[in-house]
Amino acid sequence: MDEASKKRKERLEQLKKRKLESTVNGDKEVSLSFRNYTPLNEELKTEDSKITTHKDIGDTVEKKMEGVVEKVIQEEEQNRAKDVDIFTLASKKPNWDLKRDVEPKLLKLEKKTRAAIIELIRKERPADLIMT
């Protein structure tokens, strides 16, 4: 372990020395690669670099889907133009939404009503009749 760490330290020191020497001497060579950017300067543009443009790209999704929207709109207009049966549009029970919303409240009230009825019965009858 100690030997491996010493070797690693030596390699790191050598890399640092190389970087310092190259920056001091100024002979550091920089290579530019434009992957996602088309340079505006003509000197930076080279014929060797293969930068893709919108002309290189073939059919895109937008081009493939151009006529689809119009077709869908026309189909919807044709479907709307057909006779619509009123009975298919209307719900069979017009108060289904009221029942859905009021039903939980009615359950609570029913429980309270039963409790109140039991209490009234207990008050009216004497205690000895209830026990037997």
C-alpha positions in Angstrom: 0.0 0.0 0.0 2.8 2.4 0.9 4.6 1.7 -2.3 1.5 2.3 -4.4 0.8 5.6 -2.7 4.4 6.7 -3.2 4.3 5.9 -6.9 1.1 7.7 -7.3 2.5 10.8 -5.5 5.5 10.8 -7.8 3.3 10.6 -10.9 1.2 13.5 -9.7 4.3 15.6 -9.0 5.6 14.9 -12.5 2.3 15.9 -14.0 2.3 19.2 -12.0 5.9 19.9 -13.3 4.9 19.3 -16.9 1.9 21.6 -16.6 4.1 24.4 -15.0 6.8 24.0 -17.7 4.3 24.2 -20.5 2.6 27.3 -19.1 5.9 29.0 -18.4 7.4 28.3 -21.8 4.2 29.2 -23.6 4.5 26.3 -26.1 1.2 24.8 -25.0 -0.8 23.9 -28.1 -4.6 24.2 -28.0 -6.8 22.2 -30.3 -10.4 23.4 -30.7 -13.2 21.0 -31.5 -16.6 22.5 -32.2 -19.1 19.8 -31.6 -22.3 21.7 -31.0 -21.3 25.2 -32.1 -20.7 26.6 -35.6 -18.1 29.3 -35.3 -18.7 32.7 -36.9 -15.1 33.4 -37.6 -14.0 32.1 -41.0 -10.5 31.2 -39.7 -11.9 28.8 -37.2 -14.1 27.0 -39.8 -12.2 24.2 -41.5 -13.3 21.9 -44.2 -12.0 19.0 -42.1 -14.5 19.6 -39.3 -17.7 17.8 -39.8 -20.4 20.0 -38.3 -23.9 18.8 -38.9 -26.4 21.4 -40.1 -30.1 21.3 -40.5 -29.7 20.5 -44.2 -27.8 17.3 -43.2 -30.6 16.1 -41.1 -33.2 14.2 -43.1 -36.9 14.0 -42.3 -37.7 15.3 -38.8 -40.7 14.6 -36.8 -42.1 18.0 -37.6 -41.9 17.3 -41.3 -43.5 13.9 -40.9 -46.4 15.2 -38.8 -47.2 18.3 -41.0 -50.4 16.9 -42.6 -51.6 14.9 -39.6 -53.1 17.9 -37.7 -55.2 18.9 -40.7 -56.4 15.4 -41.2 -57.4 15.0 -37.6 -59.3 18.4 -37.7 -61.2 17.3 -40.8 -62.1 14.0 -39.3 -63.4 15.7 -36.2 -65.5 18.1 -38.3 -67.0 15.2 -40.2 -67.9 13.4 -37.0 -69.5 16.5 -35.6 -71.5 16.9 -38.8 -73.1 13.5 -38.4 -76.4 13.3 -36.6 -75.9 13.1 -32.8 -78.4 11.2 -30.8 -79.5 13.2 -27.8 -80.3 10.2 -25.7 -76.6 9.0 -25.9 -75.4 12.4 -24.7 -77.8 12.7 -21.7 -77.2 10.5 -18.6 -79.9 8.0 -17.9 -80.4 9.2 -14.4 -80.2 13.0 -14.2 -79.6 13.1 -10.5 -76.7 10.7 -10.3 -74.2 13.4 -9.3 -76.5 14.6 -6.6 -76.8 11.1 -5.1 -73.0 10.7 -5.3 -72.3 14.0 -3.4 -75.1 13.7 -0.8 -74.8 10.0 0.0 -71.9 10.3 2.5 -73.8 13.0 4.4 -77.0 11.0 4.5 -75.1 8.0 6.0 -73.9 10.2 8.9 -77.4 11.5 9.4 -78.9 8.0 9.4 -76.5 7.0 12.2 -77.5 10.0 14.2 -81.2 9.4 13.6 -81.0 5.8 14.8 -79.1 6.9 17.9 -81.8 9.5 18.6 -84.6 7.0 18.1 -83.0 4.6 20.5 -82.6 7.3 23.1 -86.3 8.3 22.8 -87.4 4.7 23.2 -85.3 4.4 26.3 -86.8 7.6 27.8 -90.4 6.5 27.1 -90.2 3.0 28.5 -89.4 2.2 32.1 -86.0 0.7 32.9 -87.4 -2.6 34.1 -89.1 -3.4 30.7 -85.8 -2.9 28.8 -83.9 -5.2 31.1 -86.2 -8.1 30.6 
